């Protein structure tokens, strides 16, 4: 993508920050967020991103341009309180899509966590949706609103796409990781401190990790070939792997053997069928898992590498 005017919503998040920085090399990129993280804002501005402070709970978009070519929405609130989470995750989408209704494409980052849990199942985009996170209300209260608000967000995108004839794509993200963090990075810290990693009893815990470089590479292709009215829904992930597999690889890279403990109060397997994704964008795994993990350790904790 080159020479486009792009709006990145929620640009300080783990996934959005490297996307915004990469796009800013060849495009005019504006990023909006609350910018509580000033280090993230500085990194974005140094990369050429025009940063504007917007609180999506009460979005005032009056100072924001309307003539964006593309809008990428990565905003997410996980407070565990329904009103603020619905306002940020759902209601704000309507305001943004209306404000930017002349855009050529709208990209919404959803999650594979919208699927109704089913044991030993490979999830396709047509599978039933359900609440994948409410069961953790007592152990991870900040996640208790996540699945439902993300399902509602997809509905908001469907409405906005039809209401303003705005071609859109809803990408259900599996497990993002890379230099900027992610679930494997969290596990890296646990392995380094000899903490036991929780896994579901129905292990291995299968999913589809995707490196941030592949995330950056697939977005322009999805905007080019995946947007439609009503929105195209696509699973967004790389080759299937498991928590146990990447933790074992992290152990080999660092010389710290991972320890596991079983509990039902954690994520169960959620592997997704990526055939629709590859039909739209071609091969996804430009960065193999083993290479991506090594790159992540080198960027975040180089002192832990054994070679």
Secondary structure, DSSP 8 states (H G I E B T S, - for coil): --S-EEEEETTTSHHHHHHHHHHTTTSEEEEEE----HHHHHHHHHTT-EEEE--GGG---TTS-S--SEEEE------S-HHHHHIIIIIHHHHHHHHTTT-SEEEEEEEGGGB---TT--B-TTS-B--SSGGGTTT-GGGTTHHHHHHHHHHHHHHHHHHTT--EEEEEE-EEEETTEEHHHHHHHHHHTT-EEEE-TT-S-EE-EEEHHHHHHHHHHHHHHT-BSS-EEEEE--S-EEHHHHHHHHHHHHT---EEEE-SSS-----B--HHHHHHH----SS-HHHHHHHHHHHH-GGG---
